Amino acid sequence: MTAEPEQYLSARLRRALAEDPRTTEQGVRVTVRGDHVLLSGSVATAERRSALEAVIHDVAPGLTVLDDVKVVSVDAPAGREEL
């Protein structure tokens, strides 16, 4: 059996992150190189960031996840922004 091409695996993982109810993320980039997957982008909470890795492990348990996802606050601004 031949291994799944990296671009197909990457697309399958992106789809899993978009469709899984734990994540529903479309803005996270997924790059596969050999047995490593790099996640990059930003999410609203630390829990969502952890869920990304969990979904990847569920879909492709043999991969090592390198997590470069940043948690970005989506709260309303605390004050006025001066330009």
C-alpha positions as CSV (number, residue, x, y, z in Angstrom):
1,M,0.0,0.0,0.0
2,T,1.4,3.4,-0.9
3,A,1.4,6.3,1.5
4,E,-1.1,9.1,1.0
5,P,0.5,12.1,-0.8
6,E,1.2,15.0,1.5
7,Q,-1.1,17.4,-0.3
8,Y,-4.0,15.0,0.0
9,L,-3.3,14.3,3.7
10,S,-3.0,18.1,4.3
11,A,-6.4,18.6,2.6
12,R,-8.0,15.8,4.6
13,L,-6.7,17.3,7.9
14,R,-7.9,20.8,7.0
15,R,-11.4,19.3,6.2
16,A,-11.4,17.4,9.5
17,L,-10.6,20.7,11.4
18,A,-13.4,22.5,9.5
19,E,-16.0,19.8,10.1
20,D,-15.2,18.5,13.6
21,P,-17.6,20.1,16.1
22,R,-14.7,20.5,18.6
23,T,-12.9,22.9,16.2
24,T,-14.9,24.1,13.2
25,E,-11.8,26.0,12.1
26,Q,-11.2,27.1,8.6
27,G,-8.5,29.6,9.1
28,V,-5.8,27.3,10.4
29,R,-3.1,26.3,7.9
30,V,-2.0,22.7,7.8
31,T,1.3,21.7,6.3
32,V,2.4,18.1,6.1
33,R,6.1,17.1,5.7
34,G,6.9,13.5,6.1
35,D,5.5,12.3,9.5
36,H,5.1,15.9,10.8
37,V,2.2,18.3,10.5
38,L,2.6,22.0,11.2
39,L,-0.5,23.9,12.4
40,S,-0.3,27.7,12.1
41,G,-2.8,30.6,12.3
42,S,-4.8,32.0,15.1
43,V,-7.8,30.9,17.2
44,A,-10.0,32.6,19.9
45,T,-9.2,30.4,22.9
46,A,-6.6,28.1,24.4
47,E,-9.2,25.3,24.5
48,R,-9.8,25.6,20.7
49,R,-6.0,25.4,20.2
50,S,-5.9,22.2,22.2
51,A,-8.8,20.8,20.3
52,L,-7.0,21.3,17.0
53,E,-4.2,18.9,18.1
54,A,-6.7,16.4,19.4
55,V,-8.6,16.3,16.1
56,I,-5.3,15.8,14.2
57,H,-4.3,12.9,16.5
58,D,-7.8,11.3,16.0
59,V,-7.6,11.6,12.2
60,A,-3.9,10.8,11.7
61,P,-2.5,9.2,15.0
62,G,0.9,8.5,13.5
63,L,1.8,12.1,12.9
64,T,3.8,14.4,15.1
65,V,2.0,17.8,15.5
66,L,4.0,21.0,15.6
67,D,1.7,23.7,16.9
68,D,2.4,27.3,15.9
69,V,-1.2,28.4,16.5
70,K,-1.6,31.7,18.4
71,V,-4.5,32.5,20.7
72,V,-5.9,35.9,19.8
73,S,-8.4,37.7,22.0
74,V,-11.7,38.5,20.4
75,D,-13.0,40.6,23.2
76,A,-14.3,44.1,22.6
77,P,-11.7,46.8,22.9
78,A,-11.1,48.1,26.4
79,G,-10.7,51.7,25.3
80,R,-10.5,54.1,22.4
81,E,-7.8,53.7,19.9
82,E,-5.9,56.9,19.0
83,L,-4.7,57.2,15.5
